[in-house]
Amino acid sequence: MDSASAGAGKRSHEPLAGGTQAVSLAGSERGSEAAQESPPGEIAHVAEAQRAADAVARVVQTVWRMVSPNGCAWHEEQTHESLTPFLIEEAAEFIDAVERRLPAEELESELGDVLYQVVFHAAIAERDAEGYSLAEVADHLNTKLIARHPHVFGDRGYMSVDELHAEWERLKEDAAGEERGSRGALEGIPVGMPTLARAAKVVERLKRAGLVQLGAGEGTPEDPLATAIGPDERALAEVGIGDAMLALVMRANSAGVDPDRALRLAVDRLAARVMHSELHGED
């Protein structure tokens, strides 16, 4: 049973005071400014944004009815913690649909399930007076996106992908009120991420920080997988790397080792070496 279908039994609706209001772009000062500032070719995008806002407002009202007193008993008792597995599951199902190249209507449905989780968590926050609602979530996101893309919304001009990565990290540090370089290379990477995704994130961070050599102690990969490759070779390398990883999982199985735990501990050891290096100024 997924979170969208759980607790199907409904009781008479009694809305909470101060419930989420309908979203409007055209009728707001912000929406009016957006329409005035948009070039003629972008007016259609403003109209589509309003259509999306109207649709999201309907979803918000639907979810509010379910989480409100006298709404849906199952929804009423949910918390951020209890919904976490559903958020992971829905995100995984959308990723699966993308990788399987399912039809657009399937992607639409799966992405809707992800949106539902976002709206659900925001409704819980508002219901429990946690100090924010979906409106604050969206406003914060929009402000952050604009601030982190000065090459789009400012006067920075074109930036290469490498320059964008460096600028992204710098802006995040500035937003946290810290001077550049004061944060650890691995700071902000959630320990609760899927292990392989966390490992990839750690390696990417070390690469950007010029600390990738710290990972050499965890074993030497075999050629040609250890060497940098060009775009034309990436598909072939993906097959080879996938086969190599599967072989490692089979080896772990034969040895009675949990491969996920083995990788998690290896990443923990690497993170500890990085932290030690940063604290003591070692390479």
N, C-alpha and C positions, 0 to 999 in steps of 0.2 A: 504494500500500500504506500503510495507516494503522498507527499504533503498536500498536493492539489486535490486529491480525492478523499483524504482522511477526514473523518468527522462529518460525513455527508448530512447527518440529521440536523435540521435547523429549527430554531425556535423563533418566536416573534421578535422582531428587531426593535431595540431601544438604543438609539445612537448615543454615544458619549458626548458630553459637552465639550466644545472646542475641537471637534473632529476635523480631519483634514478637509480643506475646502477645495473646490474645483480649480484646476490649473488654467491660467489664461495668459497668452502672450500678447494677443492683439489688444486686450483691454488694459494692459499694464503699462506703466511708464517705461519699463525695460523693453517690453515688446515693441512699443511705439518707436523708441529710439532705434531698435534693431532694424525696423522696417525703413526708417528714414535714412539710416546710414548704409543700407545695403545697395550695392550697384544694381542697375536694372536687371542684369542677368541672374541675380541672386534672389529676386523677389519670390520666385517659385520655392526656394528653400525655406523662406520665412513662412510661406503658406503650409509647407509640409511640416515644419516645426510646430505650427499651431495644431495641425491635424494630429500629430503625435502627442502633443500636450493634452488634447481633449481625450484621446484614447487612454493615456496613462491616468488621467483624472478619473475616468470610469473604473479603471482597475483599482485605484486607491480607494474609491468609495466602496467597491465590492469587498475588498479585503478588510476595510474598516468595519463593515457590517458583520463580517465573520469573527473578528477579534473582539468586538464590543460585547458588553453584558447582554445576555439574551440573544446572542448570535449563534456561533457554533461552539459547542462544548470543547471539541478538540482544539480548535484554534485559540480559544480563550486561555487554555492552560499551557500554551507553547511559550518558550523562552528562546533567547539567542542561542543558548547552549543546546537546547533540545533540537533546534533546527539546523545546527551545523552539519550533521550528516547529510541532510537533504540538499544543502547548498553545494556540498562537494559532489553529491550524486548528480544533480542537475547540470552542473558545469561539466562533469565527465561525459554525460550523455550528449551534450551539445558538441563537445570536442569529438566524440565518436561519430556523430552525424557528419561533421565537417570532414573528418579523415576518410569516411566511407563514401563521401561525395553523394550524400542522399539528396533527393529533390528539394527544391527551395521551400516547399510547404512543410517538409520535415524540419528543416533548419529553423523556419519561422516558429514552429511549435516548440522546439527545444529551447530556442532563445527566449521564448515567452515564459517557459518554466524558470529560466534563470532570473528574468525580470521579476517574476512572482516572488522569488526568494528575497530579492532586494526590497520590494514593496512590503513584504511580510515583516522583515526585520525592522524596517522604518516604522511600520505601524505599531509594532511591539514597543519600540522606543518612545513613540508618542503616547501610546496607551499607558505606559508605566512612568510617564513624566521624566524621561531620562535627559531631557533638555534639547532634543532635536527631533525632526520629522523628515519626511522625504524631501520637503522643500529645502531644508538646511543642507541635506545630503547633496542635492542637485546644485544648489548655489555654491557650496564649498568646492564641488568637483569642477564647476565651470570656472570659478576664480583660479583654481589651481592649474587647470589646463591652459588658460590664457597666460598666466604668469610663467609657466614653464615652456612656452612656445613664443618667445620674443621674435623669432625669425618669421613667424606667421602674423602675429598681432602687434609687433613692434617694428623697429627700424634696423634690426640686426642683419637682414638680408639672408641670402642663401647660405646654408651651412651643410657640410658633409655629414655623413652618418657618424663618423668618429667624433667630429666636433659636437654633434648633437648629444652623443653619449656623455661627453665631458661636461657640456653645458647643463645637461639634465642633472647630473650628480651635484654640480656646483649650486644650482638653483635649489635643489632639495636641502642642501646643507645650509644655505642662506635662510631658507624658510624656517628651518629649525633654530635659527638664531645662533648658529655656530660659524666660526671662521673656517674658510676652506682648508681642508687637510686635517681638521681637528677630529673628524669622525673616523672610526675604524673602517677598514675596507669592507668588512662583512656586516657592518651595522645595519639593522633593519631587515635582514633576511629572516623570515619567520622559521623558527625551528620546526613548526608543525607542518611545513610544506611537504608534499610527497617527496620521498627521499631522493629520487633521481632528479627531480626538478630542482631541489635544493642544491644538490651536487653541481648541477649545471650552472646555477646562479652563482654559487661560490667561485667556481672556476672563471666565470665571466668577470666577476668583480676583481679577482686577483689579476686577471689579464689586463684590465683597464688600469689597475694600480701598479702594474709592473712587478707584481709579486708572484707570478705564476710559478716561478722556480721553487717556491715553498711546497708545491704539490708533488715535486719529483720523488719525494721519499715514500709515496704510497704505491710505488711499483712503476715499472717501465713498460709503456704500451708498445705493442709490436708494430713495425712498419708494415704496410704504408699508412696505417691509420694514425700514426703519431705525427705525421707531417702535415703542414698546411696544404690545402687543396684549393683549386680554382672552382668557379661555378660549374664548369662542364663536368667536373669529376665528383661533384657533391652527391648526385643520385647514386653513383656506384659506391661511393664511400658509405652512404647511408645503409646500403644493403650489407656491406662488409662489417660495419660497426654493429648493426643489428644482430647479425649472425654471431659476432664475437661476444656480444652481451648475452645472447641466448645460451651460448656455450658456457659462459661463466655461471649462469643460473643452473644449468644442468650439472656443472661441476659442484656447485654448492649443494645441490640436491643429493648428489652421490656422497658428499662428505657430511651430510646431515647438518648443514649450515643454513641459517635463514639469510638469503642474499640481501634482503632489504635491511636487516639489522647490521650485516657486515658492512654495507655501504654507509649506513647511517653512522656507525662508529668510526669509519675511516674519515668521513666528513667532519665529525667532531674532533678527531685528532688533528686534522688539517686546520680547522678553525682555531684550535688551541695553539698551534704553532704560529699562526698568523698573529694572534693576540700577543703571544710572547715576543714575537719580532717587533711588533708595533710599540710595546711597552718598553723594550730594551734597546730599540734602535738597531736591531740586527737584520741582516739580509738572509 
